[in-house]
Every structure is written in C-alpha cells, then in structure tokens.
C-alpha cells in the first residue's frame, strides 16, 4: 500500500552529551520507515525549514533558538506539527563564581512553549519510573520500570498545562547545582504531552549519553562512559512508539 511521504526535521547538537551517538541512533530508528525523509541540523538557526516538515525531533543540550526563529516553531505547531523533544532539549546551563551550575532564565519563549525547563538533577543513580497513564498509546501494555546505566532524573520548572505520562520521585539533593534542595516526596515528569494550537509536543527526559570526550573544554577526558537509558528495553520501546507517532505511522 502506497504511503504519503513524511518529512522529519531532526535537530541534534549542543554540549556535554554524546550527540553523535544520539544522532545515529535516531537516524537508525527513523530509517525503519521507508516513507520518512529526514533533514538533519546541528542547531535551531534555520527553523524556517519547519514550513516543509510534518514532524520535529530534537536532542540537544545548552542550545536554544534565537528569538527571531521562534515564530517558525510556533507556526509549525499551530498548523498541526508534531514535536518529539528528547533529554536535554529543555536545558540551558551556566556556572556561577563558585562553580555551581544553574539554569538561566530563557527570554526567547522556547522553554515556555516546550512546557518545562531543566533546573538540576541529583547524582546519577538507578531510579524507578512510574506509569501515570497506562492507556496512552505510548505506554499501553507497559509497566513501571527502573532506569540503570547512568541516566539523569530531571528536576524542572514547569510552564502551562502538561499531561504527565511517566513520573519519578525525587532522589535527593542536586549536588553541584544552585537549585540544590528539592522536596523529598515530589513527583517529577519524565514523559509528558502538551498541546499548542493544532499541534502537539511529546517531551521525554530520558536519553542521557556521555562519552570520554563530551565534557570538553571543561574536562579533556571524562573517565566513565554514561550509557543512560539507551540499553533499557522499555525506554527503547517508548522511544520507538514516540518516533512512530512523530512520523504519522
């Protein structure tokens, strides 16, 4: 049966993560759909390309669009576009004079549109993720699961109405961050949906990945490779379903 072509704009870029690994992994997943065509970018400086796209997938860190590019993104969503945002897409980072990390205020409207902004994370350790919406197509048939392998639990500022699909409890103080103290009983979104105009956003905080050379120029050689959730079967199943959603499969 003949299918219409689906055009995907894939943005992978930024700092402190193995962006090359994520880019290749996402392209391999997208290659499973013969009707999908992908345009790849390393930043958000040419969002006018969204005028010809059906879906947007982003995996970035410390990278946001210039304010002048934001209307292209909002127009894309207003007209019914689908945006799958992964891991550090909602992060911008800086360090104070004491070397503590903090999240500067976003003045472009990017984080408000996305629905969240990274603020901090506790030390990397295994943590359990709870399914909040078991009947959602992204999660149907799946249960709670534990993330091993060095992924990050995002403590975030939230904006607007979101539908939380997966959550996790606080895992203690965010050492090394300005916003260090978080409620012990707080639930933090791990996967959520948000609507904007006729379009929809799915944001998935999992997917951390860091290799030996990904912390430069801060550190020349990072001693331990952090695999994140990429080797977790449940994570990969949800990611595959999210990509299928983005590609209109």
LODREN-436833 format. One line per 3 residues: number of its first residue (from 1); their letters; for each residue z, x, y of N, C-alpha, C. Coordinates in nm, 2 decimals, always signed. Atoms other than C-alpha are relative to their C-alpha. Layout:
residues N
NUM) a) Z X Y Z X Y Z X Y ~ ... .
This chain:
residues 249
1) xxx) +0.00 +0.08 -0.12 +0.00 +0.00 +0.00 +0.00 +0.09 +0.12 ~ +0.01 -0.08 -0.12 -0.10 +0.14 +0.34 +0.11 -0.03 +0.09 ~ -0.11 +0.02 -0.10 +0.18 +0.20 +0.59 -0.04 +0.05 +0.13 .
4) xxx) +0.02 -0.05 -0.13 +0.17 +0.24 +0.96 +0.07 +0.14 +0.02 ~ -0.06 -0.13 -0.03 +0.24 +0.60 +1.08 +0.12 -0.02 +0.09 ~ -0.12 +0.00 -0.08 +0.59 +0.65 +1.22 +0.01 +0.14 +0.06 .
7) xxx) -0.01 -0.13 -0.08 +0.63 +0.92 +1.49 +0.14 +0.03 +0.03 ~ -0.14 -0.05 -0.03 +0.96 +1.11 +1.50 +0.00 +0.12 +0.09 ~ -0.02 -0.12 -0.08 +1.07 +1.34 +1.77 +0.14 +0.06 -0.04 .
10) xxx) -0.12 -0.07 +0.05 +1.32 +1.59 +1.63 +0.04 +0.11 +0.10 ~ -0.05 -0.10 -0.09 +1.53 +1.80 +1.86 +0.11 +0.07 -0.07 ~ -0.10 -0.09 +0.06 +1.73 +2.09 +1.71 +0.01 +0.12 +0.09 .
13) xxx) -0.02 -0.12 -0.09 +1.88 +2.35 +1.94 +0.14 +0.01 +0.05 ~ -0.14 -0.02 -0.06 +2.19 +2.49 +2.11 +0.07 +0.12 -0.06 ~ -0.08 -0.11 +0.03 +2.47 +2.72 +2.03 +0.10 -0.02 -0.12 .
16) xxx) -0.12 +0.00 +0.09 +2.74 +2.81 +1.77 -0.01 -0.07 -0.13 ~ +0.03 +0.06 +0.13 +2.57 +2.65 +1.47 -0.12 +0.06 -0.06 ~ +0.12 -0.05 +0.06 +2.31 +2.74 +1.22 -0.11 -0.10 +0.02 .
19) xxx) +0.10 +0.10 -0.04 +2.04 +2.54 +1.39 -0.12 +0.01 -0.09 ~ +0.12 -0.02 +0.08 +1.76 +2.69 +1.18 +0.02 -0.07 -0.14 ~ -0.03 +0.07 +0.13 +1.93 +2.56 +0.86 -0.01 -0.15 +0.02 .
22) xxx) +0.01 +0.14 -0.03 +1.97 +2.21 +1.01 -0.14 -0.05 +0.02 ~ +0.14 +0.04 -0.02 +1.61 +2.20 +1.13 -0.08 -0.01 -0.12 ~ +0.08 +0.00 +0.12 +1.47 +2.30 +0.80 +0.05 -0.11 -0.10 .
25) xxx) -0.05 +0.10 +0.08 +1.70 +2.06 +0.61 -0.05 -0.14 +0.04 ~ +0.05 +0.13 -0.05 +1.60 +1.77 +0.83 -0.15 -0.02 -0.02 ~ +0.14 +0.01 +0.02 +1.23 +1.85 +0.81 -0.03 -0.03 -0.15 .
28) xxx) +0.02 +0.03 +0.14 +1.25 +1.86 +0.43 +0.03 -0.14 -0.03 ~ -0.04 +0.14 +0.03 +1.42 +1.52 +0.43 -0.11 -0.09 +0.06 ~ +0.11 +0.08 -0.07 +1.15 +1.38 +0.67 -0.13 +0.01 -0.08 .
31) xxx) +0.12 -0.02 +0.08 +0.88 +1.53 +0.45 -0.01 -0.09 -0.12 ~ +0.01 +0.09 +0.11 +0.97 +1.28 +0.18 -0.07 -0.13 +0.03 ~ +0.07 +0.12 -0.05 +0.80 +1.01 +0.38 -0.14 +0.04 +0.04 .
34) xxx) +0.14 -0.04 -0.04 +0.42 +1.05 +0.38 -0.05 -0.06 +0.13 ~ +0.05 +0.07 -0.12 +0.38 +0.81 +0.67 +0.06 +0.05 +0.13 ~ -0.07 -0.05 -0.12 +0.60 +1.01 +0.90 -0.07 +0.12 +0.06 .
37) xxx) +0.05 -0.12 -0.07 +0.47 +1.26 +1.16 +0.11 +0.04 +0.09 ~ -0.11 -0.06 -0.07 +0.72 +1.49 +1.33 -0.05 +0.09 +0.11 ~ +0.02 -0.09 -0.10 +0.71 +1.66 +1.66 +0.14 +0.07 +0.03 .
40) xxx) -0.12 -0.07 -0.01 +0.98 +1.93 +1.70 +0.02 +0.07 +0.13 ~ -0.03 -0.06 -0.12 +1.15 +2.05 +2.01 +0.14 +0.08 -0.01 ~ -0.12 -0.08 +0.01 +1.43 +2.30 +2.08 +0.10 -0.04 +0.11 .
43) xxx) -0.09 +0.04 -0.10 +1.59 +2.12 +2.38 -0.05 -0.14 +0.05 ~ +0.03 +0.14 -0.05 +1.58 +1.79 +2.58 -0.08 +0.01 +0.13 ~ +0.07 -0.01 -0.13 +1.35 +1.91 +2.86 -0.14 -0.07 +0.01 .
46) xxx) +0.13 +0.06 +0.00 +1.04 +1.72 +2.75 +0.01 -0.14 -0.06 ~ -0.02 +0.13 +0.06 +1.17 +1.37 +2.67 -0.10 -0.10 +0.04 ~ +0.11 +0.09 -0.02 +0.86 +1.21 +2.81 -0.08 -0.02 -0.13 .
49) xxx) +0.07 +0.02 +0.14 +0.73 +1.27 +2.45 +0.05 -0.12 -0.07 ~ -0.05 +0.11 +0.07 +0.95 +0.98 +2.35 -0.08 -0.13 +0.03 ~ +0.09 +0.12 -0.02 +0.69 +0.74 +2.50 -0.09 -0.02 -0.11 .
52) xxx) +0.09 +0.01 +0.11 +0.49 +0.81 +2.19 +0.07 +0.00 -0.13 ~ -0.08 -0.02 +0.12 +0.78 +0.82 +1.94 +0.06 -0.14 -0.04 ~ -0.07 +0.12 +0.05 +0.93 +0.55 +1.72 +0.15 +0.03 -0.02 .
55) xxx) -0.13 -0.03 +0.03 +1.24 +0.74 +1.64 +0.03 +0.14 +0.05 ~ -0.05 -0.13 -0.05 +1.45 +1.03 +1.77 +0.11 +0.05 -0.09 ~ -0.11 -0.06 +0.08 +1.67 +1.26 +1.56 +0.04 +0.13 +0.08 .
58) xxx) -0.05 -0.12 -0.08 +1.89 +1.52 +1.74 +0.11 +0.07 -0.08 ~ -0.10 -0.08 +0.05 +2.10 +1.80 +1.61 +0.02 +0.12 +0.10 ~ -0.01 -0.10 -0.11 +2.23 +2.01 +1.90 +0.14 +0.03 +0.03 .
61) xxx) -0.14 -0.03 -0.05 +2.54 +2.18 +2.05 -0.01 +0.07 +0.13 ~ -0.01 -0.06 -0.14 +2.62 +2.26 +2.41 -0.14 -0.01 +0.07 ~ +0.14 +0.02 -0.05 +2.28 +2.11 +2.51 -0.01 -0.14 +0.03 .
64) xxx) +0.02 +0.14 -0.04 +2.21 +1.80 +2.71 -0.13 +0.00 +0.09 ~ +0.12 +0.01 -0.08 +1.90 +1.67 +2.90 +0.04 +0.03 +0.15 ~ -0.01 +0.00 -0.14 +1.85 +1.75 +3.27 +0.01 -0.15 +0.05 .
67) xxx) -0.02 +0.14 -0.04 +1.94 +1.43 +3.47 -0.14 -0.06 +0.02 ~ +0.13 +0.06 -0.03 +1.57 +1.39 +3.56 -0.07 -0.05 -0.13 ~ +0.06 +0.04 +0.13 +1.49 +1.35 +3.19 +0.06 -0.13 -0.06 .
70) xxx) -0.07 +0.11 +0.06 +1.74 +1.07 +3.12 -0.08 -0.13 +0.00 ~ +0.08 +0.13 +0.01 +1.51 +0.78 +3.22 -0.09 -0.01 -0.12 ~ +0.08 +0.01 +0.12 +1.28 +0.87 +2.94 +0.07 -0.04 -0.12 .
73) xxx) -0.08 +0.04 +0.12 +1.56 +0.84 +2.69 +0.05 -0.14 +0.01 ~ -0.04 +0.14 -0.01 +1.69 +0.51 +2.83 -0.12 -0.09 -0.02 ~ +0.12 +0.08 +0.02 +1.34 +0.37 +2.84 -0.04 -0.01 -0.15 .
76) xxx) +0.02 +0.00 +0.14 +1.29 +0.47 +2.48 +0.08 -0.10 -0.07 ~ -0.10 +0.09 +0.07 +1.60 +0.28 +2.37 -0.02 -0.14 +0.05 ~ +0.01 +0.14 -0.05 +1.54 -0.02 +2.59 -0.12 -0.07 -0.07 .
79) xxx) +0.12 +0.05 +0.07 +1.20 -0.07 +2.42 +0.01 -0.02 -0.15 ~ -0.02 +0.02 +0.14 +1.35 -0.07 +2.08 +0.00 +0.13 -0.09 ~ +0.00 -0.12 +0.08 +1.36 +0.30 +1.98 +0.13 +0.02 -0.08 .
82) xxx) -0.12 -0.03 +0.08 +1.60 +0.43 +1.72 +0.03 +0.15 +0.01 ~ -0.05 -0.13 -0.02 +1.81 +0.74 +1.78 +0.11 +0.04 -0.10 ~ -0.10 -0.06 +0.09 +1.99 +0.93 +1.50 +0.05 +0.13 +0.05 .
85) xxx) -0.06 -0.12 -0.06 +2.23 +1.17 +1.66 +0.10 +0.06 -0.10 ~ -0.08 -0.07 +0.10 +2.40 +1.43 +1.44 +0.09 +0.11 +0.06 ~ -0.10 -0.10 -0.03 +2.70 +1.65 +1.47 +0.02 +0.03 +0.15 .
88) xxx) -0.03 -0.04 -0.14 +2.72 +1.84 +1.80 -0.08 -0.05 +0.11 ~ +0.08 +0.07 -0.10 +2.48 +1.62 +1.98 +0.08 -0.04 +0.12 ~ -0.08 +0.05 -0.11 +2.77 +1.49 +2.19 +0.09 +0.11 +0.06 .
91) xxx) -0.09 -0.11 -0.05 +2.92 +1.83 +2.28 -0.06 +0.08 +0.11 ~ +0.03 -0.10 -0.10 +2.91 +2.04 +2.59 +0.14 +0.08 +0.01 ~ -0.12 -0.08 +0.02 +3.16 +2.33 +2.59 +0.01 +0.11 +0.11 .
94) xxx) -0.03 -0.11 -0.10 +3.32 +2.58 +2.83 +0.14 +0.05 -0.04 ~ -0.13 -0.06 +0.02 +3.62 +2.81 +2.83 +0.07 +0.02 +0.13 ~ -0.08 -0.02 -0.12 +3.90 +2.83 +3.09 +0.04 +0.15 +0.00 .
97) xxx) -0.04 -0.14 -0.02 +4.06 +3.15 +3.22 +0.09 +0.05 -0.12 ~ -0.08 -0.04 +0.11 +4.29 +3.15 +2.92 -0.07 +0.01 -0.13 ~ +0.08 -0.01 +0.12 +4.01 +3.14 +2.67 +0.00 -0.13 -0.08 .
100) xxx) +0.00 +0.12 +0.07 +4.07 +2.78 +2.57 -0.12 -0.08 +0.02 ~ +0.13 +0.08 -0.01 +3.77 +2.55 +2.50 +0.04 -0.13 +0.06 ~ -0.01 +0.14 -0.06 +3.72 +2.23 +2.70 -0.14 -0.06 +0.01 .
103) xxx) +0.12 +0.07 -0.01 +3.46 +1.97 +2.74 -0.02 -0.05 +0.14 ~ +0.02 +0.04 -0.14 +3.33 +1.95 +3.10 -0.06 -0.15 +0.01 ~ +0.05 +0.13 -0.02 +3.25 +1.61 +3.24 -0.15 +0.00 +0.01 .
106) xxx) +0.15 +0.01 +0.00 +2.89 +1.50 +3.18 -0.04 -0.09 +0.12 ~ +0.04 +0.08 -0.12 +2.73 +1.39 +3.51 -0.14 -0.06 -0.02 ~ +0.13 +0.05 +0.02 +2.39 +1.30 +3.36 -0.01 -0.14 -0.06 .
109) xxx) +0.00 +0.12 +0.06 +2.49 +0.99 +3.18 -0.03 +0.00 -0.15 ~ +0.04 -0.02 +0.14 +2.39 +1.13 +2.84 +0.11 -0.04 -0.10 ~ -0.11 +0.04 +0.09 +2.73 +1.10 +2.68 +0.04 -0.15 +0.00 .
112) xxx) -0.02 +0.15 -0.02 +2.79 +0.75 +2.82 -0.10 -0.08 -0.08 ~ +0.11 +0.07 +0.07 +2.46 +0.64 +2.67 +0.03 +0.02 -0.15 ~ -0.02 -0.02 +0.14 +2.54 +0.80 +2.33 +0.12 -0.07 -0.05 .
115) xxx) -0.12 +0.07 +0.04 +2.88 +0.64 +2.33 +0.13 +0.09 -0.03 ~ -0.12 -0.08 +0.02 +3.11 +0.94 +2.29 -0.03 +0.14 +0.05 ~ +0.01 -0.14 -0.04 +3.18 +1.30 +2.40 +0.10 +0.08 -0.08 .
118) xxx) -0.09 -0.09 +0.07 +3.33 +1.57 +2.19 +0.10 +0.06 +0.09 ~ -0.11 -0.06 -0.08 +3.67 +1.69 +2.32 +0.06 +0.11 -0.07 ~ -0.07 -0.10 +0.07 +3.82 +1.90 +2.05 -0.01 -0.02 -0.15 .
121) xxx) -0.02 +0.02 +0.14 +3.87 +1.95 +1.68 +0.11 +0.08 -0.05 ~ -0.11 -0.08 +0.06 +4.16 +2.06 +1.46 -0.06 +0.12 -0.08 ~ +0.05 -0.10 +0.09 +4.14 +2.37 +1.24 -0.08 -0.06 -0.12 .
124) xxx) +0.08 +0.05 +0.11 +3.87 +2.33 +0.98 +0.08 +0.00 -0.13 ~ -0.07 +0.02 +0.12 +4.02 +2.19 +0.66 -0.06 -0.12 -0.07 ~ +0.04 +0.12 +0.06 +3.94 +1.93 +0.40 +0.06 -0.13 +0.06 .
127) xxx) -0.06 +0.12 -0.05 +3.99 +1.57 +0.52 -0.07 -0.12 -0.06 ~ +0.06 +0.12 +0.06 +3.93 +1.22 +0.39 -0.06 -0.09 +0.10 ~ +0.08 +0.09 -0.08 +3.68 +0.98 +0.53 +0.01 -0.14 -0.06 .
130) xxx) -0.01 +0.14 +0.05 +3.73 +0.60 +0.51 -0.12 -0.08 +0.04 ~ +0.11 +0.09 -0.02 +3.45 +0.35 +0.48 +0.06 -0.12 +0.07 ~ -0.05 +0.11 -0.07 +3.52 +0.09 +0.75 -0.09 -0.13 -0.01 .
133) xxx) +0.10 +0.11 +0.01 +3.20 -0.13 +0.70 -0.08 +0.02 -0.13 ~ +0.07 -0.02 +0.13 +3.12 -0.13 +0.33 -0.13 -0.07 -0.03 ~ +0.12 +0.08 +0.02 +2.85 -0.39 +0.36 -0.12 +0.05 +0.09 .
136) xxx) +0.11 -0.05 -0.09 +2.65 -0.19 +0.62 -0.10 +0.07 -0.09 ~ +0.10 -0.06 +0.08 +2.32 -0.07 +0.47 +0.01 +0.15 -0.02 ~ -0.01 -0.15 +0.01 +2.40 +0.29 +0.54 +0.11 +0.04 -0.10 .
139) xxx) -0.12 -0.03 +0.08 +2.72 +0.26 +0.33 +0.01 -0.08 -0.13 ~ -0.01 +0.09 +0.11 +2.66 -0.01 +0.07 +0.01 +0.07 -0.13 ~ -0.02 -0.06 +0.13 +2.79 +0.09 -0.27 +0.07 +0.13 +0.00 .
142) xxx) -0.07 -0.13 -0.01 +2.97 +0.40 -0.14 +0.15 -0.02 +0.04 ~ -0.15 +0.01 -0.03 +3.35 +0.46 -0.12 +0.05 +0.11 +0.09 ~ -0.06 -0.11 -0.08 +3.59 +0.68 +0.07 -0.03 +0.13 -0.07 .
145) xxx) +0.03 -0.14 +0.06 +3.53 +1.05 +0.02 +0.07 +0.10 +0.08 ~ -0.06 -0.12 -0.07 +3.67 +1.39 +0.11 -0.10 +0.10 +0.03 ~ +0.09 -0.11 -0.05 +3.49 +1.65 +0.31 +0.06 +0.13 -0.03 .
148) xxx) -0.04 -0.13 +0.03 +3.52 +2.00 +0.18 -0.09 +0.09 +0.08 ~ +0.11 -0.10 -0.04 +3.33 +2.32 +0.28 +0.00 +0.03 +0.14 ~ +0.00 -0.05 -0.14 +3.43 +2.37 +0.64 -0.07 -0.09 +0.10 .
151) xxx) +0.05 +0.08 -0.10 +3.32 +2.07 +0.84 +0.11 -0.03 +0.10 ~ -0.09 +0.02 -0.11 +3.48 +1.96 +1.17 +0.03 -0.15 +0.01 ~ -0.03 +0.14 -0.04 +3.67 +1.64 +1.25 +0.01 -0.01 +0.15 .
154) xxx) +0.01 +0.01 -0.15 +3.57 +1.55 +1.60 +0.10 -0.10 +0.06 ~ -0.08 +0.08 -0.08 +3.83 +1.42 +1.84 -0.09 -0.02 +0.13 ~ +0.10 +0.03 -0.10 +3.62 +1.24 +2.10 +0.05 -0.10 +0.11 .
157) xxx) -0.01 +0.11 -0.10 +3.62 +1.04 +2.43 -0.11 -0.10 -0.03 ~ +0.09 +0.10 +0.03 +3.46 +0.71 +2.37 -0.05 -0.08 +0.12 ~ +0.06 +0.07 -0.11 +3.23 +0.51 +2.60 -0.07 -0.13 -0.05 .
160) xxx) +0.07 +0.12 +0.03 +3.13 +0.15 +2.58 +0.03 -0.06 -0.14 ~ -0.03 +0.06 +0.13 +3.12 -0.07 +2.26 -0.08 +0.07 -0.11 ~ +0.07 -0.06 +0.12 +3.05 +0.10 +1.93 +0.06 -0.07 -0.12 .
163) xxx) -0.04 +0.06 +0.12 +3.07 -0.03 +1.58 +0.03 +0.12 -0.10 ~ -0.04 -0.11 +0.08 +3.27 +0.22 +1.37 -0.03 -0.03 -0.15 ~ +0.03 +0.02 +0.14 +3.13 +0.26 +1.02 +0.08 +0.09 -0.10 .
166) xxx) -0.09 -0.09 +0.07 +3.33 +0.56 +0.90 +0.10 +0.06 +0.09 ~ -0.11 -0.06 -0.09 +3.66 +0.70 +1.03 +0.08 +0.10 -0.08 ~ -0.10 -0.10 +0.06 +3.92 +0.97 +0.96 +0.12 +0.01 +0.09 .
169) xxx) -0.13 -0.02 -0.07 +4.28 +1.02 +1.06 +0.01 +0.13 +0.06 ~ -0.03 -0.13 -0.07 +4.40 +1.29 +1.30 +0.05 +0.10 -0.11 ~ -0.04 -0.11 +0.09 +4.45 +1.62 +1.13 +0.09 +0.11 +0.07 .
172) xxx) -0.09 -0.09 -0.07 +4.70 +1.77 +1.37 -0.06 +0.05 +0.13 ~ +0.04 -0.05 -0.13 +4.67 +1.97 +1.69 -0.13 +0.07 +0.00 ~ +0.13 -0.06 -0.02 +4.34 +2.10 +1.82 +0.03 +0.14 +0.06 .
175) xxx) -0.03 -0.13 -0.05 +4.44 +2.47 +1.85 -0.12 +0.07 +0.06 ~ +0.11 -0.07 -0.07 +4.23 +2.67 +2.09 -0.07 -0.09 +0.10 ~ +0.06 +0.09 -0.10 +4.14 +2.36 +2.30 +0.09 -0.04 +0.11 .
178) xxx) -0.08 +0.05 -0.11 +4.26 +2.24 +2.63 +0.07 -0.13 -0.04 ~ -0.05 +0.13 +0.05 +4.30 +1.88 +2.49 +0.05 +0.03 -0.14 ~ -0.05 -0.05 +0.12 +4.52 +2.01 +2.22 +0.07 -0.11 -0.08 .
181) xxx) -0.08 +0.10 +0.06 +4.75 +1.71 +2.14 -0.07 -0.13 -0.02 ~ +0.06 +0.13 +0.03 +4.62 +1.40 +1.97 +0.10 -0.08 -0.09 ~ -0.09 +0.08 +0.07 +4.81 +1.11 +1.82 -0.01 +0.02 -0.16 .
184) xxx) +0.01 -0.03 +0.15 +4.90 +1.17 +1.45 -0.06 -0.11 -0.08 ~ +0.05 +0.11 +0.07 +4.81 +0.82 +1.35 -0.14 -0.05 +0.04 ~ +0.13 +0.05 -0.05 +4.48 +0.79 +1.54 -0.11 +0.01 -0.10 .
187) xxx) +0.12 +0.00 +0.08 +4.16 +0.70 +1.37 -0.11 +0.04 +0.08 ~ +0.11 -0.06 -0.08 +3.86 +0.89 +1.48 -0.14 -0.04 -0.06 ~ +0.13 +0.04 +0.06 +3.50 +0.76 +1.44 -0.07 +0.12 -0.06 .
190) xxx) +0.08 -0.10 +0.06 +3.29 +0.97 +1.20 -0.15 -0.05 +0.00 ~ +0.14 +0.06 -0.01 +2.98 +0.74 +1.19 +0.01 -0.13 +0.07 ~ +0.00 +0.12 -0.07 +2.91 +0.46 +1.43 -0.14 -0.04 +0.05 .
193) xxx) +0.13 +0.06 -0.05 +2.63 +0.23 +1.56 +0.03 -0.04 +0.15 ~ -0.01 +0.05 -0.13 +2.57 +0.14 +1.92 -0.14 -0.05 +0.04 ~ +0.13 +0.06 -0.04 +2.30 -0.09 +2.07 -0.02 +0.03 +0.15 .
196) xxx) +0.04 -0.02 -0.14 +2.12 -0.03 +2.40 -0.14 -0.06 +0.02 ~ +0.13 +0.07 -0.02 +1.85 -0.27 +2.52 -0.04 -0.05 -0.14 ~ +0.05 +0.04 +0.13 +1.64 -0.35 +2.21 +0.02 +0.11 -0.10 .
199) xxx) -0.01 -0.11 +0.08 +1.72 -0.01 +2.07 +0.14 +0.02 -0.06 ~ -0.13 -0.02 +0.07 +2.00 +0.13 +1.85 +0.02 +0.15 -0.02 ~ -0.04 -0.14 +0.02 +2.19 +0.46 +1.82 +0.09 +0.00 -0.13 .
202) xxx) -0.09 -0.03 +0.10 +2.35 +0.58 +1.50 +0.04 +0.15 +0.02 ~ -0.05 -0.13 -0.02 +2.58 +0.88 +1.55 +0.09 +0.04 -0.11 ~ -0.07 -0.05 +0.12 +2.72 +1.09 +1.26 +0.05 +0.13 +0.04 .
205) xxx) -0.06 -0.13 -0.05 +2.97 +1.36 +1.35 -0.01 +0.11 -0.11 ~ +0.01 -0.10 +0.11 +2.94 +1.54 +1.01 -0.13 +0.08 +0.01 ~ +0.12 -0.08 +0.01 +2.69 +1.82 +0.95 +0.02 +0.14 +0.06 .
208) xxx) -0.02 -0.13 -0.05 +2.86 +2.13 +1.08 -0.06 +0.11 -0.10 ~ +0.05 -0.11 +0.08 +2.70 +2.46 +0.96 +0.00 +0.12 +0.09 ~ -0.01 -0.12 -0.08 +2.77 +2.81 +1.08 -0.02 +0.12 -0.09 .
211) xxx) +0.03 -0.13 +0.07 +2.63 +3.15 +0.96 +0.06 +0.12 +0.07 ~ -0.06 -0.13 -0.05 +2.72 +3.51 +1.02 -0.03 +0.03 +0.15 ~ +0.05 -0.05 -0.13 +2.52 +3.54 +1.34 -0.01 -0.12 +0.11 .
214) xxx) +0.01 +0.11 -0.09 +2.57 +3.20 +1.51 +0.10 -0.01 +0.11 ~ -0.10 +0.00 -0.11 +2.86 +3.28 +1.74 -0.04 +0.11 +0.11 ~ +0.04 -0.09 -0.11 +2.67 +3.54 +1.94 -0.03 -0.07 +0.13 .
217) xxx) -0.05 -0.14 -0.02 +2.72 +3.66 +2.21 +0.15 +0.01 +0.00 ~ -0.15 -0.01 +0.01 +3.09 +3.57 +2.17 +0.05 +0.09 -0.11 ~ -0.03 -0.08 +0.12 +3.11 +3.73 +1.83 -0.13 +0.05 -0.06 .
220) xxx) +0.12 -0.06 +0.06 +2.85 +3.97 +1.69 -0.02 -0.05 -0.15 ~ +0.01 +0.03 +0.14 +2.93 +3.89 +1.33 +0.12 -0.10 -0.04 ~ -0.10 +0.10 +0.04 +3.11 +3.57 +1.21 +0.03 +0.02 -0.15 .
223) xxx) -0.03 -0.05 +0.14 +3.29 +3.67 +0.89 -0.03 -0.10 -0.11 ~ +0.01 +0.10 +0.11 +3.27 +3.34 +0.69 -0.10 -0.10 +0.03 ~ +0.10 +0.11 -0.01 +2.98 +3.11 +0.64 +0.07 -0.13 -0.02 .
226) xxx) -0.05 +0.13 +0.01 +3.08 +2.75 +0.70 -0.11 -0.10 -0.04 ~ +0.11 +0.08 +0.06 +2.87 +2.52 +0.48 +0.01 -0.15 +0.05 ~ -0.01 +0.14 -0.05 +3.00 +2.19 +0.63 -0.01 -0.10 -0.11 .
229) xxx) +0.02 +0.10 +0.10 +2.92 +1.87 +0.45 -0.13 +0.00 -0.07 ~ +0.13 +0.00 +0.05 +2.57 +1.97 +0.36 -0.01 +0.00 -0.15 ~ +0.00 +0.00 +0.14 +2.67 +2.02 +0.00 +0.08 -0.11 -0.06 .
232) xxx) -0.08 +0.12 +0.04 +2.86 +1.69 -0.02 -0.10 -0.11 -0.03 ~ +0.10 +0.10 +0.04 +2.66 +1.43 -0.22 +0.01 -0.13 +0.08 ~ -0.01 +0.12 -0.08 +2.80 +1.13 -0.02 -0.06 +0.02 +0.14 .
235) xxx) +0.06 -0.03 -0.13 +2.72 +1.29 +0.31 -0.16 +0.00 -0.01 ~ +0.15 +0.00 +0.01 +2.36 +1.36 +0.19 -0.06 -0.13 -0.02 ~ +0.05 +0.13 +0.02 +2.32 +1.01 +0.07 +0.00 -0.08 +0.13 .
238) xxx) -0.01 +0.08 -0.12 +2.43 +0.86 +0.40 -0.11 +0.06 +0.10 ~ +0.10 -0.06 -0.09 +2.21 +1.11 +0.59 -0.14 -0.05 -0.04 ~ +0.13 +0.05 +0.05 +1.91 +1.01 +0.37 -0.02 -0.14 +0.05 .
241) xxx) +0.02 +0.14 -0.05 +1.97 +0.64 +0.45 -0.02 -0.01 +0.15 ~ +0.01 +0.01 -0.15 +2.01 +0.71 +0.82 -0.14 +0.05 +0.04 ~ +0.13 -0.04 -0.03 +1.68 +0.90 +0.82 -0.10 -0.11 -0.04 .
244) xxx) +0.09 +0.11 +0.04 +1.51 +0.62 +0.63 +0.00 -0.11 +0.11 ~ -0.01 +0.10 -0.11 +1.64 +0.38 +0.90 -0.07 +0.04 +0.12 ~ +0.06 -0.05 -0.12 +1.51 +0.60 +1.17 -0.16 +0.00 -0.01 .
247) xxx) +0.15 -0.01 +0.02 +1.16 +0.62 +1.01 -0.06 -0.14 -0.03 ~ +0.05 +0.14 +0.03 +1.14 +0.24 +0.96 -0.03 -0.02 -0.15 ~ +0.03 +0.01 +0.15 +1.14 +0.29 +0.58 +0.07 -0.13 -0.05 .
